Amino acid sequence: ALNGMRRNLRQSLDDLTRTNEMLTLGQRMARLGGWSLDIPSGALSWWGETFRIFGIQPEEFGGSVDYFMTFVHPEDREQVQSAFTASLPPGGPDFDLEHRIYRPGGDLCVVRQRCVHERGPDGVALRSVGMVQDLTAQKRLERDLVAAKEAAEAASQAKSAFLANMSHEIRTPLNGIMGMLALLRQELPAQGQQMEYLQTALGSTRRLT
């Protein structure tokens, strides 16, 4: 019976290890990390993919909101702080925000932050648990698609303008050619090889106009 319990425990531990490995892999593929904040003390914790997203090693982590704010783009700091503060009262809006960060090497990235608050009996927010997702590659792809669409539209407009201009430029001499062909037809016999050539030429010029 004891050996059976040991086997079951070993199997449970193996299953837990595999589950954690799959969870870690999924977070890495989704570029999704986690964090928690003890609101009364201001102590901040990161785990998993969060360190990779912000471009630091775990031992470099400062462990506070002030440290996190040093990564946030200066133009976005007030927005981040205001959105988080607004989410703290009961019934407040969710904290769900896209903003920019700078990694230590200077790379500018776009992230999305979301969190929920754990509250005490009086409704006061005591702890926040959140996720951060790296959207940089997605935003770059969106910009590339918009640029490609705009380039295609500009090329289409240029083509239409070119064809309209060419049609106008060609129509005037073609009208002259058609007039001369019509006069020539009056001078030729109704039948014969030359009349067939003439009719073919007239038909071609009409299609161009």
C-alpha positions in Angstrom: 0.0 0.0 0.0 2.9 2.4 0.9 4.6 1.7 -2.5 1.3 2.4 -4.2 1.0 5.8 -2.4 4.6 6.6 -3.4 3.9 5.8 -7.1 0.7 7.9 -7.0 2.6 10.8 -5.4 5.5 10.5 -7.9 2.9 10.4 -10.8 1.2 13.5 -9.4 4.5 15.4 -9.1 5.4 14.4 -12.7 2.0 15.6 -13.9 2.4 18.9 -12.0 5.9 19.4 -13.5 4.6 18.7 -17.0 1.7 21.1 -16.5 4.0 23.8 -15.3 6.3 23.3 -18.3 3.4 23.6 -20.7 2.1 26.7 -18.9 5.6 28.3 -19.1 5.8 27.4 -22.8 2.3 28.8 -23.5 3.2 32.1 -21.7 6.4 32.4 -23.7 4.6 31.7 -27.0 1.9 34.3 -26.1 4.5 36.7 -24.7 2.5 36.8 -21.5 3.9 37.5 -18.0 2.4 37.9 -14.6 2.8 40.3 -11.6 1.3 41.0 -8.2 1.2 44.1 -6.1 0.7 44.4 -2.4 -1.1 47.7 -2.3 -0.5 48.8 1.3 3.2 48.3 1.1 3.8 48.9 -2.6 5.8 45.7 -2.9 5.7 44.5 -6.5 6.4 40.9 -7.7 7.1 39.7 -11.2 7.3 36.1 -12.5 7.6 34.1 -15.6 7.8 35.9 -18.9 7.6 39.3 -17.3 11.4 39.6 -16.9 11.9 38.7 -20.5 9.3 41.2 -21.7 11.0 44.0 -19.7 14.5 42.8 -20.8 16.0 42.2 -17.3 17.1 39.3 -15.2 15.2 38.3 -12.0 18.1 39.4 -9.8 18.0 42.9 -11.4 14.4 43.4 -10.4 13.7 46.4 -8.1 10.5 45.1 -6.6 8.5 48.4 -6.4 6.0 50.4 -8.4 8.6 53.2 -8.7 11.0 50.8 -10.3 8.4 49.6 -12.8 7.6 53.2 -13.7 11.2 53.8 -14.8 10.5 51.4 -17.7 7.3 53.3 -18.8 7.6 55.8 -21.6 7.6 59.3 -20.0 4.6 60.4 -22.1 2.5 57.3 -20.8 3.3 57.4 -17.1 0.5 59.7 -16.1 -2.0 57.6 -18.1 -0.8 54.4 -16.4 -1.0 55.9 -13.0 -4.4 57.4 -13.5 -5.9 54.2 -15.0 -4.7 52.1 -12.1 -5.9 54.6 -9.5 -9.3 54.8 -11.1 -9.6 51.0 -10.9 -9.1 50.8 -7.2 -12.5 51.9 -5.8 -15.3 49.3 -5.8 -17.2 49.5 -9.1 -14.4 51.4 -10.8 -13.3 50.7 -14.4 -11.1 47.7 -15.1 -7.4 48.3 -15.4 -6.9 47.3 -19.0 -4.4 49.5 -20.8 -1.9 49.5 -23.7 1.2 51.6 -23.2 4.9 51.9 -24.2 8.0 50.8 -22.3 11.7 51.2 -22.8 13.9 48.1 -22.2 17.3 48.8 -20.7 19.0 48.5 -24.2 16.7 51.3 -25.4 14.3 49.2 -27.4 10.8 50.7 -27.5 8.0 48.2 -26.9 4.3 48.1 -26.6 2.6 46.1 -23.8 -0.9 45.5 -22.5 -1.5 45.5 -18.8 -4.6 44.0 -17.1 -5.3 43.2 -13.5 -7.9 42.3 -10.8 -8.0 43.5 -7.3 -8.4 41.4 -4.2 -10.4 43.3 -1.6 -11.0 43.2 2.1 -14.4 43.0 3.8 -14.8 46.8 3.5 -14.2 46.6 -0.3 -10.8 48.3 -0.1 -8.3 46.9 -2.6 -5.5 45.1 -0.8 -3.7 43.2 -3.6 -3.6 43.4 -7.4 -2.9 40.4 -9.6 -2.2 41.2 -13.2 -0.8 40.1 -16.6 1.4 41.9 -19.0 1.6 41.0 -22.7 4.2 42.1 -25.2 2.3 43.5 -28.3 5.4 44.9 -30.1 5.4 42.3 -32.9 1.7 42.5 -33.3 1.7 46.3 -33.5 4.6 46.2 -36.0 2.6 43.8 -38.2 -0.4 46.1 -38.0 1.7 49.1 -39.1 3.2 47.1 -42.0 -0.3 46.1 -43.2 -1.6 49.6 -43.0 1.5 50.9 -44.9 1.0 48.1 -47.6 -2.7 49.0 -47.9 -1.9 52.7 -48.3 0.8 51.9 -50.9 -1.6 49.7 -52.9 -4.3 52.4 -52.8 -1.8 55.0 -54.0 -0.6 52.7 -56.8 -4.2 52.1 -57.9 -4.9 55.8 -57.9 -1.8 56.5 -59.9 -2.8 53.8 -62.4 -6.3 55.2 -62.8 -4.9 58.8 -63.3 -2.4 57.5 -65.8 -5.0 55.6 -67.8 -7.4 58.6 -67.7 -4.7 60.9 -68.9 -3.5 58.5 -71.6 -7.1 57.9 -72.8 -7.5 61.7 -73.2 -4.2 62.0 -75.0 -4.8 59.1 -77.4 -8.5 60.0 -78.1 -7.6 63.2 -80.1 -5.2 61.7 -82.7 -7.5 58.6 -82.9 -10.4 60.7 -83.9 -8.3 62.2 -86.6 -7.3 58.7 -87.8 -10.9 57.5 -87.8 -11.9 60.6 -89.8 -9.2 59.9 -92.4 -10.1 56.2 -92.6 -13.8 57.2 -93.1 -12.8 59.5 -96.0 -10.6 56.8 -97.4 -13.5 54.3 -97.3 -15.6 56.6 -99.5 -12.8 56.4 -102.1 -12.5 52.6 -102.2 -14.7 50.1 -103.9 -17.3 48.4 -101.6 -15.6 45.0 -102.1 -12.0 43.9 -102.1 -9.0 43.2 -99.9 -8.3 46.9 -99.3 -11.8 47.5 -98.0 -11.4 44.6 -95.5 -8.1 46.0 -94.3 -9.8 49.4 -93.9 -12.8 48.0 -92.0 -10.3 46.1 -89.6 -8.5 49.4 -89.0 -11.7 51.3 -88.3 -12.9 48.6 -85.9 -9.6 48.7 -83.9 -9.6 52.4 -83.6 -13.2 52.4 -82.3 -12.3 49.9 -79.6 -9.5 52.2 -78.4 -11.9 55.2 -78.1 
